[in-house]
Amino acid sequence: MTKNSTTKVSFWEINKLALPAIFAGIAEPLISITDVAVLGNVKENSVEALAAAGIVGSFLSALIWILAQTKTAISAMVSKHLGENRLHAVKTLVPQVIGLNLLLSLLLLVITTAGSHFIFSTIFEAEGKILAYAESYYFIRALGYPLTLVTFAIFGVFRGMQNTLWAMICSLVGAAVNIGLDFTLVYGIDGFIPAMHLQGAAIASVIAQLTMLFMAILFYTYKTPFGFKISKTINPNLRALLIMSGNLFIRTFFLNVAMVVASRLATVYGKNSIAAQSILMNIWLFFSFFIDGYANAGNAISGKLLGQKAYKKLWFLSIDICKYAITIACILIAICVVLYNQIGLLFNKDEGVLAAFYSVFWMVLLMQPINSIAFMFDGIFKGLGEAKFLRNLLIVATLFGFIPVVTITHYTGLELYGIWIAFTVWMLIRSIGPVLKFRSKYLHTST
């Protein structure tokens, strides 16, 4: 065995996890981006439908990201115990976490559907047809909360087991179901299925989520040593997992403060701005989840390396996955530069929406290498259980980066430009902070 093989995680080992994770990760934003593209091209009130889908998508993402942090926590816990060869210690923990996710999602479903009018009219300042569309769309999409959060918990188990292939298969099938049903239910089939407009897109999403959950349960049942029987005895690791999840909940709450503020301001700027922001944000999220495949690999491998106390490998892992992720980001940028005008036309044909979109899209593209570094270290630090640091970083980035910048740019009339300048500052803080922290903690252990 060569020295390099003992000090570095191989390219094959990283990509065995990263490549399936990329395809698994992009499935959820692909569902949303398909909704946006299909709804943006309906004949009746396409701009209002697109705006409503964007508002609801922002709110859904906010809540799901906050509560889905148990996926990251269980992944870190399982991978660490796998590295220690003590997987039996979390055998009762896994079903307890899945059950907890189910209860949280049902509570969320009841509270948010009851308060949907207040949420979209007050928090997002939607009104008129956009508000009516948002409420009807959300009422159906919210049914997917229990499906998505249980699926994500199971995906976290898969990742902790160093397997992202199962999640990829589930996600791709779900995305394919959603795309097919989107076109069928939104536009309808003459003489067979009536055009359901916005409600059709929502129904397609819920059926896709149900498909992913069913497949995830099959893989979980037949491919892992865990089950669904919840032990009456609380697993001793549950407290540590809940503390980690709690820190990640707070972190993700502040992450979504930035997202919600951006959507609220874009709504204030008019229907063309919120429609353009819906497209921009969905593309940004699609890129994020695409790049995040390497972060998922870093999350799974770093937890295992921590359990093995293989700090030198951990250091080289951080360098390698950042290089791979930046390369992916540059490829995505190049594709979008070549297809710059065509991309906008995929989502909407309205000249006002397209003008707003094209004027800012280049900023979204330039952010991608910065995003890559931030996402990679997010994944690594989650795998290392450094949830407290990630929590504090997001609080600082949001309260002392995004909010002041977006406030200044709002009052100086920069509108969408200001929103994306604020996002750039936000991501710079999120990328620089972890690099400095990781170097100070692990550089000396790698030499």
C-alpha positions in Angstrom: 0.0 0.0 0.0 1.4 3.4 -1.0 1.8 6.3 1.4 -0.7 8.3 -0.6 -3.3 5.6 -0.1 -2.9 5.7 3.6 -3.1 9.5 4.0 -5.8 10.3 1.5 -9.3 9.2 0.8 -9.3 8.0 -2.8 -10.9 9.7 -5.7 -13.0 6.6 -6.2 -14.2 6.5 -2.6 -15.2 10.2 -2.6 -17.0 9.9 -5.9 -18.7 6.7 -5.0 -20.6 8.7 -2.5 -20.6 12.1 -4.2 -22.0 11.2 -7.6 -25.1 9.4 -6.4 -25.6 12.1 -3.8 -25.6 14.7 -6.6 -28.4 13.0 -8.4 -30.2 12.4 -5.1 -29.8 16.0 -4.0 -31.0 17.6 -7.2 -34.3 15.6 -7.2 -36.0 17.8 -4.7 -35.1 21.1 -6.3 -35.8 19.5 -9.7 -39.4 18.9 -8.5 -39.7 22.6 -7.6 -37.9 23.9 -10.7 -40.2 21.7 -12.9 -43.2 23.2 -11.2 -41.9 26.7 -11.9 -41.1 26.0 -15.5 -44.5 24.3 -16.2 -46.5 27.0 -14.4 -44.6 29.8 -16.0 -45.8 28.6 -19.4 -49.5 28.1 -18.7 -51.8 30.2 -20.8 -53.9 31.7 -18.0 -52.2 34.1 -15.5 -48.8 32.6 -15.9 -47.0 35.4 -14.0 -49.3 35.1 -11.0 -49.0 31.3 -11.0 -45.2 31.5 -11.2 -45.1 34.1 -8.4 -47.4 32.0 -6.1 -45.3 28.9 -6.7 -42.2 30.8 -5.9 -43.6 32.2 -2.6 -44.9 28.7 -1.5 -41.6 27.1 -2.6 -39.6 29.5 -0.4 -41.8 28.8 2.6 -41.8 25.0 2.0 -38.0 25.0 1.7 -37.7 27.0 4.8 -39.7 24.7 7.0 -38.4 21.4 5.4 -34.8 22.5 5.7 -35.3 23.4 9.4 -36.9 20.2 10.4 -34.9 18.0 8.0 -31.7 18.7 10.0 -32.3 15.4 11.9 -31.2 13.8 8.6 -27.8 15.4 9.0 -27.6 14.6 12.7 -28.5 10.9 12.2 -26.1 10.7 9.3 -23.2 12.0 11.5 -24.2 9.7 14.4 -24.4 6.6 12.2 -21.2 7.3 10.3 -19.3 8.0 13.5 -20.4 4.7 15.1 -19.7 2.9 11.8 -16.1 4.2 12.0 -15.9 3.0 15.6 -17.4 -0.4 14.6 -20.2 0.1 17.1 -23.2 0.3 14.8 -25.2 -1.7 17.3 -25.2 1.3 19.7 -27.5 3.3 17.4 -29.8 0.4 16.4 -32.7 1.7 18.6 -31.9 5.4 17.9 -32.8 5.3 14.2 -36.5 4.3 14.5 -36.9 6.8 17.4 -35.6 9.6 15.1 -37.9 8.5 12.3 -40.8 8.5 14.6 -39.9 12.0 15.9 -39.7 13.3 12.3 -43.2 12.0 11.6 -44.7 13.6 14.7 -43.0 17.0 13.9 -44.2 16.9 10.3 -47.8 16.2 11.3 -47.8 19.0 13.8 -46.3 21.3 11.1 -49.0 20.3 8.6 -51.9 21.2 11.0 -50.4 24.5 12.2 -49.3 25.9 8.8 -52.4 24.9 6.8 -54.6 26.6 9.5 -52.5 29.7 9.3 -51.7 29.8 5.6 -53.7 33.0 4.8 -51.8 34.9 7.5 -48.5 33.4 6.4 -48.8 34.4 2.8 -50.6 37.7 3.2 -48.6 39.1 6.1 -45.2 37.5 6.0 -44.9 37.4 2.2 -47.2 40.3 1.5 -49.0 38.5 -1.3 -52.4 39.8 -2.3 -55.2 39.3 -4.9 -54.8 36.5 -7.3 -51.2 35.6 -6.2 -52.5 35.2 -2.6 -55.4 33.0 -3.7 -53.1 30.8 -5.9 -50.6 30.5 -3.1 -53.1 29.3 -0.5 -54.7 26.7 -2.9 -51.3 25.5 -4.0 -49.9 25.2 -0.4 -53.0 23.4 0.9 -52.1 20.4 -1.3 -48.3 20.7 -1.2 -48.3 20.7 2.7 -49.6 17.1 2.6 -46.1 16.2 1.5 -44.5 17.3 4.8 -44.8 13.8 6.6 -43.7 12.1 3.4 -40.6 14.3 2.8 -39.4 14.5 6.4 -39.6 10.7 7.0 -37.9 10.1 3.6 -35.1 12.6 4.6 -34.5 10.8 7.9 -34.2 7.5 6.1 -31.8 9.1 3.6 -29.7 10.3 6.5 -29.4 6.7 7.6 -28.3 5.6 4.1 -25.6 8.4 4.1 -24.3 7.4 7.5 -24.0 3.8 6.2 -21.7 5.3 3.4 -24.3 4.6 0.8 -25.9 7.4 -1.3 -26.9 5.1 -4.2 -30.2 4.1 -2.6 -31.2 7.7 -2.0 -30.3 8.5 -5.6 -32.5 5.7 -7.0 -35.5 6.9 -4.9 -35.0 10.5 -5.8 -34.6 10.0 -9.5 -37.7 7.9 -9.7 -39.6 10.5 -7.7 -38.3 13.3 -9.9 -39.4 11.4 -13.1 -42.8 10.8 -11.7 -43.2 14.5 -10.8 -42.1 15.7 -14.2 -44.4 13.3 -16.0 -47.4 14.2 -13.8 -46.6 17.9 -13.9 -47.2 18.1 -17.7 -50.2 15.7 -17.5 -52.0 17.4 -14.6 -51.2 21.0 -15.2 -51.9 21.1 -18.9 -54.3 18.1 -19.0 -55.0 15.7 -21.8 -57.9 16.5 -24.1 -60.8 14.2 -23.5 -59.2 12.4 -20.6 -57.8 14.6 -17.9 -58.8 18.2 -17.3 -56.1 20.9 -17.0 -55.7 21.5 -13.2 -53.3 24.5 -13.4 -51.6 25.2 -10.1 -53.4 22.4 -8.2 -52.1 19.9 -10.8 -48.5 20.8 -10.0 -49.2 20.4 -6.3 -50.8 17.0 -6.7 -47.8 15.9 -8.9 -45.4 16.9 -6.2 -47.2 15.0 -3.4 -47.4 11.8 -5.5 -43.7 12.1 -6.3 -42.9 12.4 -2.6 -45.1 9.4 -1.8 -43.2 7.4 -4.4 -39.8 8.3 -2.9 -41.0 7.4 0.6 -42.3 4.0 -0.5 -39.0 3.2 -2.2 -36.9 4.5 0.7 -38.8 2.2 3.1 -38.1 -0.8 0.9 -34.3 -0.1 0.8 -34.3 0.7 4.6 -36.1 -2.6 5.4 -34.1 -4.9 3.2 -30.6 -3.2 3.0 -30.0 -1.9 6.5 -29.7 -3.5 10.0 -32.4 -1.1 11.4 -36.1 -1.5 11.7 -39.2 0.6 12.5 -40.0 -0.8 15.9 -39.6 2.0 18.5 -38.0 0.8 21.8 -39.6 2.0 25.0 -36.1 2.7 26.3 -34.7 5.9 25.1 -31.4 5.4 23.3 -28.6 7.1 25.2 -27.4 8.8 22.0 -30.8 10.6 21.5 -29.9 13.5 23.8 -26.7 14.3 21.8 -28.6 13.9 18.6 -31.3 16.3 19.7 -28.7 18.8 20.8 -27.0 18.6 17.4 -30.4 18.8 15.7 -31.4 21.8 17.8 -28.3 23.7 16.9 -28.9 22.9 13.2 -32.6 23.9 13.5 -31.4 27.3 14.8 -28.8 27.5 12.0 -31.3 26.7 9.4 -33.9 29.1 10.8 -31.4 32.0 10.3 -30.6 30.6 6.8 -34.3 30.8 6.0 -34.6 34.3 7.4 -32.5 35.4 4.5 -34.6 33.4 2.0 -37.9 34.8 3.4 -36.7 38.4 3.5 -35.5 38.1 -0.1 -38.9 36.7 -1.2 -40.8 39.4 0.8 -38.8 42.2 -0.7 -39.1 40.8 -4.2 -42.9 40.7 -3.7 -42.9 44.3 -2.7 -41.0 45.2 -5.9 -43.9 43.9 -8.0 -45.1 40.7 -9.7 -42.4 40.7 -12.4 -39.7 40.9 -9.7 -41.2 38.1 -7.6 -41.6 35.9 -10.7 -38.0 36.6 -11.7 -36.8 36.0 -8.1 -38.7 32.6 -8.1 -36.8 31.5 -11.2 -33.4 32.8 -9.8 -33.9 31.2 -6.4 -34.9 27.8 -7.9 -31.9 27.8 -10.2 -29.7 28.8 -7.2 -31.1 26.0 -5.2 -30.7 23.5 -8.1 -27.0 24.5 -8.4 -26.7 24.3 -4.6 -28.0 20.8 -4.4 -26.0 19.7 -7.4 -22.7 20.9 -5.8 -23.9 19.6 -2.4 -23.3 16.1 -3.6 -19.7 16.5 -2.6 -20.7 18.1 0.7 -22.8 14.9 1.4 -19.7 12.8 0.6 -17.7 15.0 3.0 -20.4 14.6 5.6 -20.4 10.8 5.5 -16.7 10.3 5.2 -15.6 13.0 7.8 -17.8 11.4 10.4 -16.3 8.0 9.7 -12.7 9.5 9.8 -13.5 11.2 13.1 -14.5 7.9 14.6 -11.2 6.4 13.3 -9.2 9.5 14.5 -7.8 9.7 10.9 -7.1 13.4 11.0 -4.5 13.5 8.2 -7.0 11.9 5.8 -9.6 14.4 7.0 -7.3 17.3 6.1 -6.7 16.0 2.6 -10.4 15.2 2.2 -11.3 18.9 2.7 -8.8 19.9 0.0 -10.0 17.3 -2.5 -13.7 17.8 -2.2 -13.4 21.6 -2.5 -11.4 21.1 -5.8 -14.0 18.7 -7.2 -16.9 21.0 -6.1 -15.4 24.1 -7.6 -14.8 22.2 -10.9 -18.5 21.3 -11.0 -19.5 24.9 -10.3 -17.3 26.1 -13.2 -18.9 23.6 -15.5 -22.3 24.7 -14.5 -21.4 28.4 -15.1 -20.0 27.6 -18.5 -23.2 25.8 -19.6 -25.3 28.7 -18.4 -23.2 31.3 -20.1 -23.6 29.5 -23.4 -27.4 29.1 -22.8 -28.0 32.4 -21.0 -31.0 33.5 -23.0 -32.5 30.1 -23.6 -32.6 29.4 -19.8 -34.9 32.3 -19.1 -37.3 31.3 -21.9 -37.7 27.8 -20.3 -39.5 29.4 -17.4 -41.5 32.2 -18.8 -42.2 34.2 -21.9 -43.2 37.5 -20.3 -40.9 40.3 -21.4 -41.0 42.1 -18.0 -40.1 38.9 -16.1 -37.4 38.0 -18.5 -35.8 41.5 -18.4 -35.7 41.3 -14.6 -34.3 37.7 -14.7 -31.5 38.4 -17.2 -30.4 41.5 -15.4 -29.5 39.5 -12.3 -28.8 36.0 -13.5 -25.1 36.7 -14.0 -24.7 37.4 -10.3 -26.1 34.0 -9.4 -23.6 32.4 -11.7 -20.6 34.3 -10.3 -21.5 33.2 -6.7 -21.1 29.5 -7.5 -17.4 29.0 -6.6 -17.9 30.8 -3.3 -21.0 28.6 -2.7 -18.9 25.5 -3.4 -16.5 26.2 -0.6 -19.3 27.1 1.9 -21.3 24.0 1.1 -18.2 21.7 1.3 -17.3 22.8 4.8 -20.9 22.8 5.8 -20.9 19.1 5.0 -17.6 18.4 6.7 -18.5 20.2 9.9 -21.9 18.5 10.1 -20.1 15.1 9.8 -17.7 16.2 12.6 -20.7 17.1 14.8 -19.7 20.8 14.8 -23.3 22.0 14.8 -22.7 24.8 17.3 -20.1 26.4 15.1 -22.4 26.2 12.1 -25.2 27.7 14.1 -23.2 30.7 15.2 -21.8 31.2 11.7 -25.3 31.4 10.1 -26.4 33.8 12.8 -23.5 36.1 12.1 -23.8 35.8 8.3 -27.5 36.6 8.4 -27.7 39.3 11.1 -24.4 41.1 10.4 -24.0 40.3 6.7 -27.2 39.7 4.7 -29.7 41.9 6.7 -27.6 45.1 6.8 -26.6 44.8 3.1 -30.2 44.1 1.9 -31.5 46.9 4.0 -29.1 49.4 2.6 -29.6 48.2 -1.0 -33.4 48.3 -0.5 -33.4 52.0 0.5 -31.0 52.9 -2.3 -33.4 51.4 -4.9 -31.3 48.5 -6.1 -34.2 46.0 -5.8 -33.2 42.6 -7.2 -29.6 43.6 -7.6 -29.5 44.5 -3.9 -31.0 41.1 -2.9 -28.3 39.2 -4.7 -25.5 41.5 -3.5 -26.7 40.6 0.0 -26.7 36.9 -0.9 -23.1 37.2 -2.2 -21.9 38.8 1.1 -23.8 36.2 3.0 -22.1 33.3 1.2 -18.6 35.0 1.5 -19.0 34.9 5.3 -20.3 31.3 5.2 -17.2 30.3 3.1 -14.4 32.2 4.9 -15.5 31.3 8.4 -15.3 27.5 8.1 -12.0 27.6 6.2 -10.3 29.6 9.1 -11.9 27.4 11.7 -10.9 24.1 10.0 -7.3 25.3 9.5 -6.9 26.3 13.1 -8.3 23.0 14.4 -7.0 20.4 12.0 -3.9 21.7 10.1 -1.5 20.8 12.9 -3.0 17.3 13.2 -2.4 16.6 9.5 1.4 17.1 9.7 
